[in-house]
C-alpha cells in the first residue's frame, strides 16, 4: 500500500523574537519539557485517526464489530465503575484500529518496547464508559476480542502506556495470538459445489442451484474468510492500548543522531522514523530551551533499513 505522508510533515517551531526585552525573554524560557510536549501533542490531535464509538444496552451480552474487522464480545455483568459501583443502562465502547503506518503515525503510536523496535500486526485502543464514568473489569473477568490477522508472522500481545510526555511504550505479556483451529470446522465441500456449477454450465441446464446449495457455498466462503483474517479470541484483562506485535531482532544495529540548526531557534520538536519495509515507526522528542539542550537520537536502528525522517 502506498502511503502519503505529506500531511504529517509538521514542524513545531518556538521562535524567539530578538526585539523583546531580556527579562521578558527569560520568563518565556521558564517552561519545562512536559509543557512543550503537551503543546505538540495537542497540535497533532487534529490529524489523529478517529475513534469509532458504539452505544450498546447492558441488558444482555453484545457483539461489536469495528470497520476493519475487530470483534469485541462484551458481557455487561463483567463490568463496574472505577469506584466499584454498578453500571448504567447502556455503555459506550470506544475503538481505534491502527493497521498501517499512516494510522500509527496519526495516533502518535510508535512501535517500540523500552527502546527496542517492534513490528506491528495491528495496534488498537479499546475503552468503555457508562454515563460518562470510566469502567473497569471485575476481578477475574476479561474482555474477549478477535483481532484482524494482517501478517503470517508469530505475534504476541502487548499493552501500551503513555508517559508524562505522551510517549507510548509497549510491554509484552505472556499471551500469543493464535490462528483459528481448522480441525474444529466442518471441512468445506467446495469441490463438489464447483463440480456441480461446472456441470450446470457445461450442460447448459436451466435448472438453477437450490437454496441449500447456494447457502452452503456462501457459508463455506464465510468460514474460509474468518479463518484467514481473524485470530482466535484473546483475553484482555484491561482496557486501553493493545498491540499485536513482535520484536524486530536483527544482529546489526546503530544509533541515529540528529540536530536542528541553532539559527532556527527551535524550542521543541517531535521526530519520527517511518520504516519502508516493515510496519514500524519510532519516535523521539527534541528539546532545547536556553542552556538546556537534549541531543536528539534514535537508538538501536537496524542497519540498512530504508526510512522516512519526519519532524
N, C-alpha and C positions, 0 to 999 in steps of 0.2 A: 504494500500500500504506500503510495506517495503522499507524504505529509507536508503540508505547507506551514513552515514555522515563521513566516514573515511577521505574523501577527504578534509573535512573542518576543521580538527583538526590542526590548524595553530598557532604557537606561534611566535610572532614578538618580538625578543629579542634585546635590546640595551645593548650590552656587553661593559663594561668599562675596558680597559686594565690597570693593576697595574704598567706596566712598563713605562707609559707615564709621562712626567713632569707635576707637579700640575697645572702650568699656562695653558698648552695646554688642560688639563682635564677640567679646569674651563671654557675655551672658548667653548668646546664641549657641556657643560651642559647649556649654554645660549641659549636654544631653548624653544619654547613655546608649549602650548597644541595644537594649530592649526597645527603647523608643524609636530608634532608627529602623530596626527590623519590623516593628509594628507599622510604620509608615509604608514601607514597601509591600508588606503582606496585605494591608488594607487596599492599596492601589491595585494590586494584582487580582483582587477578588472579582473585579469587573470582567475578567477573562475566564473565570473559573468554570469548569464543567458543571452544568446544573444538576441538582439532585432531582430524583423522582420521589413523589410523595403519594402514599396510599392511605386512605382512611377506611378502617375496617371495624366491624362490630366486634364486641367482646362476648357475644352470646355463644359463639362456637368457634372452633379452630378454623383458620383461614390459610389459603394458599395464595401467595403473592408472587407475581412474575414480572421481572424487570424487562425493559425493552431490548436488552442484549442477552436475555435468556436466564438470568439468575432467578432461582425459585426459593422463596422463603416460606417455611412451614411454621406458622405462628399459632401457638396454643396460649390463649389469654390467661389460663389458670397458672401458667408458669411465671407470670409477671407480677410485679408490685412496684410501688413508687420507691424512690431512694430512701425515704424516711419510714418505709415499711408499711405504708397504707395500701388499701385496696385501690385498684384502678377504676376508671370511669366506664361509661357505656361504649366507648369507642377508643381506638388508639390510632396514632399517626405513625406510619413507618416511613422513614427516610432512607433512600437507597441511592448510592452513587456507584456507577460501574465504569471502571477505567481499564480498557483493554489494549490501548496502544499508547505510544509515546506522546502524542499530541494531548490526549486526555490526561495522562500522568502529569504533564507539564502544566496544563491548565489548572489542575488541582493542587499544584505545588507538592507533589508526592514523589520525591526521589526514591530510587530503588537501592538503598544501602542499609546495611545492618552493622552498626558500630564501626563504620568506615569501610566495610567490605562490600564490594559490588555484588548486587543481586540481578538476576534476570527474572522479569515478572511474567507470570502466566495469567495476570489479571489482578488488579487491586480494587478494593471495594470499601465503601463506608456504609454501615448499617446502624441506624439509631431508631429508638422507639419512645414516643411520648404519649401521655394521655392528659387531656385538658391542660396542656402546656407544661405538665410536670414530667421530669425525666424518669424513665422506668429502668428497672434492672431485672435480672433473672433471679428467681428464688434459689436458695442453696440447693445444690444437687441437680438443678434443672439446666437445660441447654436449649439453644436455638438451632434447629436443623435447617441447613441450607444446601442447595445444589448450585454449584458454580459452573459457568461455561468452561469447556475444555478447549483451549486455543493452542496447545502445544502437546507434543508426544513425549516431552522430557519429564522425568520424575520430579514432582513438585511437592513442597511442604508448606504447612500453614505457618504464617507469621502474623503477629498482632503489632499494630503501629501506635506510637505515642509521639505527640509533638512536645518539644522542649519549650523553654521560656522565649526562645527566638522564633517559634513557629516552625522549626525544622522537624521533619518527620523521620523517625528512626524505627526500624523493624526488628522485632525479636522473634526468633523461631521457637515454636513449641513442638512437643512430641506428637505431632499428627501429620500424616501424609495423605495427599489426595489420591483416592483410589478410583480406578476405572469401574464402570458398571459391570457387574458379573453377567457374562453372556450365557453361562450354563443354566441360569435361573429363568431364562426367557425361552419360550417355545420357539424352536427354530423356524424361521420364515420359510414358507413354501413358494418362494419366488420362482423357482424353476418351473414348477407345474403351472403357475399363473402365466408366466411368459410363454410357455408352450401352448397354453390354451389361446392366448392372444394371437400368437403367430399362426396357429391352425385356423383361427377365425378369419384372419386376414387372407391367408393363402386360399382358403375355400370360398372366399367372398360370401360368407354366410350372412344372412340377415338377422341371425339370432344374436341379440346383444348379451353382454355379460350380465349374469344375475346380480342382484343387490348384494348377496352374500359374497360373491367373487370380488366385487368392487370394494366392499368393506374390508375384506381380507388383504387386498393389495394396499389399501390406504393404511391399514393398521401395521402391516409389515414395514412400510416406509417410515411411519412414525417411530417404531421401535428402533430401526436402524439409525435414525437421526438422533434419538436420545442417547443411544449407546455411544455414538461417536462425538457428541457435542456437549455432554454434561458429565461431570464427575458424580460418583456416588455421594449421597448426602454426608456432609461433615458436621460435627457437633461443635458449635461455638458456645463458649461459656461467658462471653462478654460482648458488649456492643462496641461500635467504634470502627477503627480502621482494621481491615483484614487483607492479607495478601497471599496469593498463590505464587510461591517463589522458589528459586534455587540459587545457591551461591555460584558465582562465576569463577571457578577455580582454574587459574592458568599459572604456569610457573614464572613467567617473566612479567614483572610489574615495575612501574616507575612513578614518580611524583611530577605533577604539572604545576608550575608556579606561574602566577600572573600578577600584573600590577597595572594601575591606571596612571596616565600622565599627570604629574603633580599640578601642571598649569591648568588642568580642567577643574580642580578643586572639588572632586567628587567625595562627598562625605560618606556615602554608603551605597552598596550595590549588591544585588543578588545575582549570582553567576551560575549557569548550568552547563553541564556537558551532556549532550544528547548523542547516543551511540547509534551508528548507522546500521550495524549488522545484528544487534541484539536489542531486545525490548528493555532497555535500561536508560536511566538518566541519573546524574549526580548533581548535587547542589553545594554551593559554597557561598559564604557571606563575607564581603569585603567591607572594612570599616576603618575610616581614617578621619579623626577629628583632632585638630591641634597637634599635640605631641603623641597622641595615642594612635599608633599605626599597627594594623593587623595584616600581616603578609597573606595574600591570597594563595591558596594551594589546594589541589586535589590530590589526595593520597591513593596509593595502590591502584593506579590506572594500568590496565593491560597494555602491554607494548604492542604497537602495530594496529590498534583499533582506529577505525575511521570515525571521527566525531564532528559534531557541530558545537561551536563555542558561543553561548548566548548570555548577554549581560542585560 
